[in-house]
Amino acid sequence: MEISVRDFQVQVLEALAAAERGERVAITRDGQVIAELNSAKGSASARNSSDLGEARERLDIARTAAGLDKIVLHSPLDEIWRQQFDDPAFSRAALGLPEDWTPPA
């Protein structure tokens, strides 16, 4: 996925979801890639605390480039995603299933 800084500011959740799925997300300014998002899942080196520190630094650079460093989040995004995706009602709504639907036994 390639996305401009302007679009990234609007679609940050979609870009993070794409990266989490394992897609490479390239953030561009004037057609030039200025930052990339990649999933930390599945990468043994990403679990290393020093690598996580480097990843956080790169994310801070990307957030600053996109102008997101000025936006204060009221709760961590990971927690919001976890709450939504762990909620069966959210999954049913996302899949267009009726409220009384249950998986076959």
A tleap script that builds the chain and sets N, CA, C and O, in Angstrom:
source leaprc.protein.ff14SB
mol = sequence {
  NMET GLU ILE SER VAL ARG ASP PHE GLN VAL
  GLN VAL LEU GLU ALA LEU ALA ALA ALA GLU
  ARG GLY GLU ARG VAL ALA ILE THR ARG ASP
  GLY GLN VAL ILE ALA GLU LEU ASN SER ALA
  LYS GLY SER ALA SER ALA ARG ASN SER SER
  ASP LEU GLY GLU ALA ARG GLU ARG LEU ASP
  ILE ALA ARG THR ALA ALA GLY LEU ASP LYS
  ILE VAL LEU HIE SER PRO LEU ASP GLU ILE
  TRP ARG GLN GLN PHE ASP ASP PRO ALA PHE
  SER ARG ALA ALA LEU GLY LEU PRO GLU ASP
  TRP THR PRO PRO CALA
}
set mol.1.N position { 0.857 -1.166 0.000 }
set mol.1.CA position { 0.000 0.000 0.000 }
set mol.1.C position { 0.899 1.224 0.000 }
set mol.1.O position { 1.835 1.309 0.795 }
set mol.2.N position { 0.625 2.160 -0.875 }
set mol.2.CA position { 1.352 3.427 -0.909 }
set mol.2.C position { 0.342 4.533 -0.643 }
set mol.2.O position { -0.724 4.578 -1.256 }
set mol.3.N position { 0.691 5.423 0.279 }
set mol.3.CA position { -0.262 6.439 0.704 }
set mol.3.C position { 0.476 7.747 0.937 }
set mol.3.O position { 1.581 7.755 1.478 }
set mol.4.N position { -0.133 8.851 0.529 }
set mol.4.CA position { 0.493 10.160 0.727 }
set mol.4.C position { 0.372 10.569 2.194 }
set mol.4.O position { -0.456 10.039 2.934 }
set mol.5.N position { 1.204 11.508 2.593 }
set mol.5.CA position { 1.162 12.017 3.968 }
set mol.5.C position { -0.239 12.537 4.285 }
set mol.5.O position { -0.779 12.265 5.357 }
set mol.6.N position { -0.815 13.275 3.363 }
set mol.6.CA position { -2.158 13.843 3.579 }
set mol.6.C position { -3.181 12.730 3.797 }
set mol.6.O position { -3.974 12.788 4.737 }
set mol.7.N position { -3.165 11.712 2.925 }
set mol.7.CA position { -4.107 10.598 3.074 }
set mol.7.C position { -3.818 9.796 4.338 }
set mol.7.O position { -4.739 9.301 4.987 }
set mol.8.N position { -2.534 9.666 4.687 }
set mol.8.CA position { -2.163 8.938 5.897 }
set mol.8.C position { -2.760 9.601 7.133 }
set mol.8.O position { -3.210 8.919 8.054 }
set mol.9.N position { -2.764 10.935 7.150 }
set mol.9.CA position { -3.328 11.654 8.288 }
set mol.9.C position { -4.805 11.314 8.472 }
set mol.9.O position { -5.291 11.246 9.601 }
set mol.10.N position { -5.514 11.101 7.375 }
set mol.10.CA position { -6.943 10.815 7.431 }
set mol.10.C position { -7.199 9.326 7.651 }
set mol.10.O position { -8.148 8.947 8.338 }
set mol.11.N position { -6.348 8.485 7.065 }
set mol.11.CA position { -6.591 7.042 7.049 }
set mol.11.C position { -5.573 6.274 7.897 }
set mol.11.O position { -5.195 5.155 7.548 }
set mol.12.N position { -5.135 6.861 8.992 }
set mol.12.CA position { -4.096 6.226 9.797 }
set mol.12.C position { -4.531 4.848 10.303 }
set mol.12.O position { -3.713 3.929 10.325 }
set mol.13.N position { -5.782 4.679 10.708 }
set mol.13.CA position { -6.228 3.377 11.206 }
set mol.13.C position { -6.200 2.320 10.118 }
set mol.13.O position { -5.825 1.176 10.373 }
set mol.14.N position { -6.596 2.695 8.896 }
set mol.14.CA position { -6.560 1.746 7.784 }
set mol.14.C position { -5.126 1.360 7.449 }
set mol.14.O position { -4.847 0.199 7.150 }
set mol.15.N position { -4.214 2.333 7.498 }
set mol.15.CA position { -2.808 2.054 7.206 }
set mol.15.C position { -2.205 1.141 8.272 }
set mol.15.O position { -1.447 0.226 7.949 }
set mol.16.N position { -2.536 1.383 9.528 }
set mol.16.CA position { -2.040 0.520 10.600 }
set mol.16.C position { -2.602 -0.892 10.473 }
set mol.16.O position { -1.892 -1.871 10.704 }
set mol.17.N position { -3.869 -0.995 10.108 }
set mol.17.CA position { -4.469 -2.321 9.925 }
set mol.17.C position { -3.784 -3.062 8.778 }
set mol.17.O position { -3.542 -4.264 8.877 }
set mol.18.N position { -3.474 -2.362 7.700 }
set mol.18.CA position { -2.785 -2.982 6.568 }
set mol.18.C position { -1.403 -3.471 6.997 }
set mol.18.O position { -1.001 -4.581 6.648 }
set mol.19.N position { -0.682 -2.652 7.746 }
set mol.19.CA position { 0.640 -3.054 8.232 }
set mol.19.C position { 0.521 -4.254 9.156 }
set mol.19.O position { 1.347 -5.165 9.107 }
set mol.20.N position { -0.495 -4.255 9.989 }
set mol.20.CA position { -0.698 -5.370 10.917 }
set mol.20.C position { -0.983 -6.667 10.163 }
set mol.20.O position { -0.607 -7.749 10.615 }
set mol.21.N position { -1.653 -6.555 9.006 }
set mol.21.CA position { -1.917 -7.735 8.172 }
set mol.21.C position { -0.667 -8.206 7.437 }
set mol.21.O position { -0.687 -9.242 6.772 }
set mol.22.N position { 0.411 -7.450 7.557 }
set mol.22.CA position { 1.649 -7.846 6.912 }
set mol.22.C position { 1.943 -7.091 5.633 }
set mol.22.O position { 2.961 -7.345 4.989 }
set mol.23.N position { 1.072 -6.165 5.252 }
set mol.23.CA position { 1.312 -5.374 4.052 }
set mol.23.C position { 2.373 -4.315 4.330 }
set mol.23.O position { 2.485 -3.802 5.444 }
set mol.24.N position { 3.140 -4.002 3.305 }
set mol.24.CA position { 4.098 -2.896 3.397 }
set mol.24.C position { 3.323 -1.613 3.129 }
set mol.24.O position { 2.643 -1.500 2.109 }
set mol.25.N position { 3.420 -0.660 4.024 }
set mol.25.CA position { 2.741 0.621 3.853 }
set mol.25.C position { 3.810 1.686 3.668 }
set mol.25.O position { 4.579 1.971 4.586 }
set mol.26.N position { 3.856 2.272 2.477 }
set mol.26.CA position { 4.829 3.320 2.180 }
set mol.26.C position { 4.122 4.669 2.233 }
set mol.26.O position { 3.109 4.872 1.565 }
set mol.27.N position { 4.659 5.586 3.026 }
set mol.27.CA position { 4.097 6.925 3.151 }
set mol.27.C position { 4.942 7.853 2.273 }
set mol.27.O position { 6.166 7.905 2.398 }
set mol.28.N position { 4.267 8.580 1.388 }
set mol.28.CA position { 4.991 9.400 0.409 }
set mol.28.C position { 4.698 10.883 0.569 }
set mol.28.O position { 3.633 11.287 1.037 }
set mol.29.N position { 5.680 11.679 0.165 }
set mol.29.CA position { 5.515 13.124 0.056 }
set mol.29.C position { 6.082 13.510 -1.300 }
set mol.29.O position { 7.239 13.220 -1.603 }
set mol.30.N position { 5.276 14.157 -2.103 }
set mol.30.CA position { 5.677 14.546 -3.460 }
set mol.30.C position { 6.178 13.347 -4.260 }
set mol.30.O position { 7.127 13.459 -5.036 }
set mol.31.N position { 5.527 12.192 -4.062 }
set mol.31.CA position { 5.858 10.994 -4.819 }
set mol.31.C position { 7.072 10.224 -4.311 }
set mol.31.O position { 7.401 9.172 -4.858 }
set mol.32.N position { 7.735 10.720 -3.288 }
set mol.32.CA position { 8.918 10.067 -2.727 }
set mol.32.C position { 8.561 9.398 -1.403 }
set mol.32.O position { 7.911 10.009 -0.554 }
set mol.33.N position { 8.981 8.153 -1.222 }
set mol.33.CA position { 8.725 7.441 0.028 }
set mol.33.C position { 9.557 8.086 1.133 }
set mol.33.O position { 10.778 8.205 1.027 }
set mol.34.N position { 8.863 8.501 2.199 }
set mol.34.CA position { 9.567 9.117 3.328 }
set mol.34.C position { 9.525 8.235 4.569 }
set mol.34.O position { 10.307 8.436 5.499 }
set mol.35.N position { 8.612 7.251 4.590 }
set mol.35.CA position { 8.514 6.348 5.735 }
set mol.35.C position { 7.804 5.079 5.294 }
set mol.35.O position { 7.046 5.074 4.324 }
set mol.36.N position { 8.065 4.005 6.024 }
set mol.36.CA position { 7.388 2.734 5.769 }
set mol.36.C position { 6.878 2.174 7.088 }
set mol.36.O position { 7.527 2.303 8.126 }
set mol.37.N position { 5.714 1.556 7.031 }
set mol.37.CA position { 5.167 0.837 8.182 }
set mol.37.C position { 5.212 -0.643 7.851 }
set mol.37.O position { 4.834 -1.050 6.753 }
set mol.38.N position { 5.668 -1.441 8.789 }
set mol.38.CA position { 5.686 -2.885 8.627 }
set mol.38.C position { 5.178 -3.516 9.912 }
set mol.38.O position { 5.291 -2.928 10.987 }
set mol.39.N position { 4.628 -4.695 9.800 }
set mol.39.CA position { 4.134 -5.396 10.970 }
set mol.39.C position { 5.288 -5.884 11.830 }
set mol.39.O position { 6.279 -6.396 11.308 }
set mol.40.N position { 5.170 -5.733 13.128 }
set mol.40.CA position { 6.167 -6.267 14.052 }
set mol.40.C position { 5.889 -7.722 14.364 }
set mol.40.O position { 6.757 -8.417 14.892 }
set mol.41.N position { 4.682 -8.201 14.045 }
set mol.41.CA position { 4.331 -9.605 14.293 }
set mol.41.C position { 5.170 -10.502 13.407 }
set mol.41.O position { 5.494 -10.142 12.275 }
set mol.42.N position { 5.517 -11.653 13.913 }
set mol.42.CA position { 6.212 -12.637 13.124 }
set mol.42.C position { 7.694 -12.357 12.963 }
set mol.42.O position { 8.426 -13.201 12.448 }
set mol.43.N position { 8.142 -11.212 13.384 }
set mol.43.CA position { 9.552 -10.876 13.263 }
set mol.43.C position { 10.208 -11.056 14.622 }
set mol.43.O position { 9.960 -10.286 15.551 }
set mol.44.N position { 11.039 -12.067 14.729 }
set mol.44.CA position { 11.686 -12.345 16.010 }
set mol.44.C position { 12.544 -11.162 16.443 }
set mol.44.O position { 12.610 -10.843 17.630 }
set mol.45.N position { 13.197 -10.516 15.490 }
set mol.45.CA position { 14.056 -9.398 15.863 }
set mol.45.C position { 13.247 -8.204 16.348 }
set mol.45.O position { 13.736 -7.414 17.155 }
set mol.46.N position { 12.005 -8.060 15.863 }
set mol.46.CA position { 11.182 -6.933 16.286 }
set mol.46.C position { 10.783 -7.058 17.745 }
set mol.46.O position { 10.459 -6.059 18.388 }
set mol.47.N position { 10.804 -8.274 18.274 }
set mol.47.CA position { 10.451 -8.474 19.676 }
set mol.47.C position { 11.596 -8.087 20.606 }
set mol.47.O position { 11.388 -7.893 21.803 }
set mol.48.N position { 12.778 -7.977 20.069 }
set mol.48.CA position { 13.933 -7.583 20.844 }
set mol.48.C position { 13.738 -6.131 21.284 }
set mol.48.O position { 13.365 -5.283 20.473 }
set mol.49.N position { 13.983 -5.847 22.539 }
set mol.49.CA position { 13.684 -4.508 23.045 }
set mol.49.C position { 14.465 -3.415 22.333 }
set mol.49.O position { 13.940 -2.318 22.138 }
set mol.50.N position { 15.705 -3.684 21.939 }
set mol.50.CA position { 16.453 -2.639 21.234 }
set mol.50.C position { 15.846 -2.393 19.864 }
set mol.50.O position { 15.800 -1.250 19.408 }
set mol.51.N position { 15.374 -3.453 19.192 }
set mol.51.CA position { 14.717 -3.287 17.901 }
set mol.51.C position { 13.402 -2.536 18.069 }
set mol.51.O position { 13.031 -1.732 17.213 }
set mol.52.N position { 12.697 -2.792 19.166 }
set mol.52.CA position { 11.457 -2.070 19.418 }
set mol.52.C position { 11.740 -0.590 19.631 }
set mol.52.O position { 10.964 0.265 19.204 }
set mol.53.N position { 12.846 -0.293 20.290 }
set mol.53.CA position { 13.217 1.099 20.480 }
set mol.53.C position { 13.483 1.785 19.146 }
set mol.53.O position { 13.076 2.927 18.935 }
set mol.54.N position { 14.166 1.083 18.252 }
set mol.54.CA position { 14.415 1.635 16.922 }
set mol.54.C position { 13.106 1.807 16.164 }
set mol.54.O position { 12.908 2.811 15.480 }
set mol.55.N position { 12.213 0.831 16.284 }
set mol.55.CA position { 10.920 0.907 15.601 }
set mol.55.C position { 10.123 2.105 16.115 }
set mol.55.O position { 9.484 2.813 15.338 }
set mol.56.N position { 10.164 2.325 17.423 }
set mol.56.CA position { 9.452 3.474 17.992 }
set mol.56.C position { 10.039 4.794 17.480 }
set mol.56.O position { 9.310 5.746 17.206 }
set mol.57.N position { 11.357 4.830 17.359 }
set mol.57.CA position { 11.990 6.037 16.819 }
set mol.57.C position { 11.543 6.278 15.379 }
set mol.57.O position { 11.220 7.407 15.007 }
set mol.58.N position { 11.525 5.212 14.565 }
set mol.58.CA position { 11.090 5.357 13.176 }
set mol.58.C position { 9.629 5.774 13.109 }
set mol.58.O position { 9.249 6.588 12.267 }
set mol.59.N position { 8.807 5.216 13.996 }
set mol.59.CA position { 7.395 5.590 14.029 }
set mol.59.C position { 7.237 7.052 14.429 }
set mol.59.O position { 6.395 7.761 13.877 }
set mol.60.N position { 8.038 7.504 15.382 }
set mol.60.CA position { 7.990 8.916 15.779 }
set mol.60.C position { 8.358 9.819 14.608 }
set mol.60.O position { 7.744 10.870 14.421 }
set mol.61.N position { 9.347 9.423 13.824 }
set mol.61.CA position { 9.747 10.207 12.649 }
set mol.61.C position { 8.597 10.255 11.650 }
set mol.61.O position { 8.288 11.313 11.102 }
set mol.62.N position { 7.956 9.091 11.411 }
set mol.62.CA position { 6.829 9.034 10.470 }
set mol.62.C position { 5.660 9.878 10.982 }
set mol.62.O position { 5.027 10.599 10.210 }
set mol.63.N position { 5.374 9.786 12.290 }
set mol.63.CA position { 4.278 10.576 12.860 }
set mol.63.C position { 4.554 12.066 12.712 }
set mol.63.O position { 3.648 12.837 12.395 }
set mol.64.N position { 5.798 12.475 12.939 }
set mol.64.CA position { 6.157 13.885 12.797 }
set mol.64.C position { 6.024 14.327 11.348 }
set mol.64.O position { 5.490 15.400 11.068 }
set mol.65.N position { 6.515 13.492 10.415 }
set mol.65.CA position { 6.426 13.822 8.987 }
set mol.65.C position { 4.974 13.957 8.542 }
set mol.65.O position { 4.654 14.789 7.692 }
set mol.66.N position { 4.097 13.136 9.118 }
set mol.66.CA position { 2.686 13.169 8.750 }
set mol.66.C position { 1.905 14.221 9.535 }
set mol.66.O position { 0.720 14.431 9.275 }
set mol.67.N position { 2.554 14.879 10.489 }
set mol.67.CA position { 1.877 15.892 11.292 }
set mol.67.C position { 1.045 15.307 12.413 }
set mol.67.O position { 0.249 16.012 13.033 }
set mol.68.N position { 1.224 14.014 12.678 }
set mol.68.CA position { 0.416 13.363 13.710 }
set mol.68.C position { 0.985 13.555 15.115 }
set mol.68.O position { 0.340 13.201 16.101 }
set mol.69.N position { 2.193 14.116 15.206 }
set mol.69.CA position { 2.788 14.326 16.519 }
set mol.69.C position { 2.041 15.384 17.318 }
set mol.69.O position { 2.207 15.481 18.534 }
set mol.70.N position { 1.215 16.181 16.633 }
set mol.70.CA position { 0.452 17.227 17.310 }
set mol.70.C position { -0.904 16.720 17.809 }
set mol.70.O position { -1.607 17.424 18.535 }
set mol.71.N position { -1.265 15.493 17.415 }
set mol.71.CA position { -2.548 14.913 17.801 }
set mol.71.C position { -2.354 14.077 19.066 }
set mol.71.O position { -1.501 13.191 19.112 }
set mol.72.N position { -3.149 14.366 20.079 }
set mol.72.CA position { -3.068 13.628 21.335 }
set mol.72.C position { -4.171 12.573 21.346 }
set mol.72.O position { -5.353 12.889 21.213 }
set mol.73.N position { -3.766 11.326 21.505 }
set mol.73.CA position { -4.740 10.241 21.590 }
set mol.73.C position { -5.150 10.066 23.046 }
set mol.73.O position { -4.323 10.132 23.955 }
set mol.74.N position { -6.430 9.843 23.242 }
set mol.74.CA position { -6.929 9.719 24.609 }
set mol.74.C position { -6.760 8.316 25.174 }
set mol.74.O position { -6.801 8.130 26.390 }
set mol.75.N position { -6.572 7.331 24.307 }
set mol.75.CA position { -6.296 5.966 24.762 }
set mol.75.C position { -5.461 5.273 23.698 }
set mol.75.O position { -5.524 5.644 22.526 }
set mol.76.N position { -4.684 4.277 24.087 }
set mol.76.CA position { -3.823 3.606 23.111 }
set mol.76.C position { -4.640 2.928 22.007 }
set mol.76.O position { -5.669 2.307 22.276 }
set mol.77.N position { -4.171 3.054 20.769 }
set mol.77.CA position { -4.882 2.438 19.644 }
set mol.77.C position { -5.000 0.928 19.805 }
set mol.77.O position { -6.028 0.346 19.459 }
set mol.78.N position { -3.957 0.293 20.329 }
set mol.78.CA position { -4.015 -1.158 20.489 }
set mol.78.C position { -5.217 -1.567 21.335 }
set mol.78.O position { -5.886 -2.554 21.029 }
set mol.79.N position { -5.486 -0.822 22.381 }
set mol.79.CA position { -6.610 -1.157 23.264 }
set mol.79.C position { -7.942 -0.957 22.544 }
set mol.79.O position { -8.864 -1.755 22.715 }
set mol.80.N position { -8.048 0.099 21.744 }
set mol.80.CA position { -9.285 0.339 20.993 }
set mol.80.C position { -9.526 -0.805 20.022 }
set mol.80.O position { -10.633 -1.337 19.941 }
set mol.81.N position { -8.478 -1.186 19.279 }
set mol.81.CA position { -8.623 -2.300 18.323 }
set mol.81.C position { -8.999 -3.581 19.051 }
set mol.81.O position { -9.882 -4.311 18.601 }
set mol.82.N position { -8.344 -3.862 20.169 }
set mol.82.CA position { -8.610 -5.093 20.914 }
set mol.82.C position { -10.066 -5.124 21.384 }
set mol.82.O position { -10.737 -6.149 21.266 }
set mol.83.N position { -10.549 -4.006 21.913 }
set mol.83.CA position { -11.921 -3.952 22.390 }
set mol.83.C position { -12.905 -4.174 21.252 }
set mol.83.O position { -13.883 -4.905 21.411 }
set mol.84.N position { -12.653 -3.546 20.098 }
set mol.84.CA position { -13.579 -3.685 18.979 }
set mol.84.C position { -13.559 -5.099 18.404 }
set mol.84.O position { -14.615 -5.695 18.191 }
set mol.85.N position { -12.382 -5.634 18.153 }
set mol.85.CA position { -12.295 -6.924 17.483 }
set mol.85.C position { -12.652 -8.081 18.400 }
set mol.85.O position { -13.039 -9.144 17.916 }
set mol.86.N position { -12.532 -7.904 19.716 }
set mol.86.CA position { -12.921 -8.964 20.645 }
set mol.86.C position { -14.421 -8.960 20.922 }
set mol.86.O position { -14.932 -9.880 21.561 }
set mol.87.N position { -15.120 -7.955 20.458 }
set mol.87.CA position { -16.555 -7.829 20.689 }
set mol.87.C position { -17.319 -8.570 19.590 }
set mol.87.O position { -17.252 -8.170 18.428 }
set mol.88.N position { -18.044 -9.646 19.930 }
set mol.88.CA position { -18.786 -10.392 18.908 }
set mol.88.C position { -19.788 -9.522 18.151 }
set mol.88.O position { -20.030 -9.757 16.967 }
set mol.89.N position { -20.373 -8.523 18.810 }
set mol.89.CA position { -21.332 -7.648 18.131 }
set mol.89.C position { -20.636 -6.858 17.025 }
set mol.89.O position { -21.221 -6.637 15.965 }
set mol.90.N position { -19.411 -6.437 17.255 }
set mol.90.CA position { -18.656 -5.718 16.241 }
set mol.90.C position { -18.405 -6.614 15.024 }
set mol.90.O position { -18.570 -6.187 13.882 }
set mol.91.N position { -18.005 -7.854 15.287 }
set mol.91.CA position { -17.741 -8.793 14.195 }
set mol.91.C position { -19.003 -9.066 13.393 }
set mol.91.O position { -18.966 -9.090 12.163 }
set mol.92.N position { -20.115 -9.271 14.079 }
set mol.92.CA position { -21.389 -9.518 13.367 }
set mol.92.C position { -21.749 -8.309 12.505 }
set mol.92.O position { -22.167 -8.462 11.357 }
set mol.93.N position { -21.586 -7.108 13.062 }
set mol.93.CA position { -21.913 -5.896 12.301 }
set mol.93.C position { -20.978 -5.743 11.104 }
set mol.93.O position { -21.423 -5.388 10.012 }
set mol.94.N position { -19.696 -6.006 11.300 }
set mol.94.CA position { -18.724 -5.869 10.212 }
set mol.94.C position { -19.005 -6.865 9.089 }
set mol.94.O position { -18.770 -6.570 7.917 }
set mol.95.N position { -19.505 -8.035 9.448 }
set mol.95.CA position { -19.789 -9.071 8.453 }
set mol.95.C position { -21.229 -9.034 7.951 }
set mol.95.O position { -21.613 -9.817 7.082 }
set mol.96.N position { -22.020 -8.119 8.504 }
set mol.96.CA position { -23.412 -7.990 8.067 }
set mol.96.C position { -24.297 -9.135 8.530 }
set mol.96.O position { -25.273 -9.477 7.862 }
set mol.97.N position { -23.963 -9.730 9.671 }
set mol.97.CA position { -24.742 -10.853 10.199 }
set mol.97.C position { -25.810 -10.342 11.165 }
set mol.97.O position { -25.614 -9.315 11.815 }
set mol.98.N position { -26.939 -11.051 11.265 }
set mol.98.CA position { -27.961 -10.627 12.225 }
set mol.98.C position { -27.482 -10.754 13.666 }
set mol.98.O position { -26.597 -11.554 13.968 }
set mol.99.N position { -28.077 -9.958 14.550 }
set mol.99.CA position { -27.694 -9.944 15.959 }
set mol.99.C position { -27.813 -11.315 16.635 }
set mol.99.O position { -27.036 -11.629 17.537 }
set mol.100.N position { -28.771 -12.121 16.207 }
set mol.100.CA position { -28.999 -13.410 16.848 }
set mol.100.C position { -28.186 -14.540 16.205 }
set mol.100.O position { -28.375 -15.701 16.568 }
set mol.101.N position { -27.289 -14.233 15.260 }
set mol.101.CA position { -26.512 -15.247 14.576 }
set mol.101.C position { -25.495 -15.865 15.517 }
set mol.101.O position { -24.829 -15.160 16.275 }
set mol.102.N position { -25.379 -17.168 15.466 }
set mol.102.CA position { -24.341 -17.884 16.211 }
set mol.102.C position { -23.638 -18.826 15.243 }
set mol.102.O position { -24.267 -19.304 14.298 }
set mol.103.N position { -22.371 -19.104 15.446 }
set mol.103.CA position { -21.661 -19.991 14.538 }
set mol.103.C position { -22.226 -21.405 14.610 }
set mol.103.O position { -22.677 -21.837 15.671 }
set mol.104.N position { -22.206 -22.133 13.488 }
set mol.104.CA position { -22.712 -23.512 13.505 }
set mol.104.C position { -21.864 -24.380 14.429 }
set mol.104.O position { -20.653 -24.195 14.550 }
set mol.105.N position { -22.521 -25.314 15.065 }
set mol.105.CA position { -21.809 -26.196 16.017 }
set mol.105.C position { -21.017 -27.268 15.329 }
set mol.105.O position { -20.371 -28.079 15.993 }
savepdb mol mol.pdb
quit
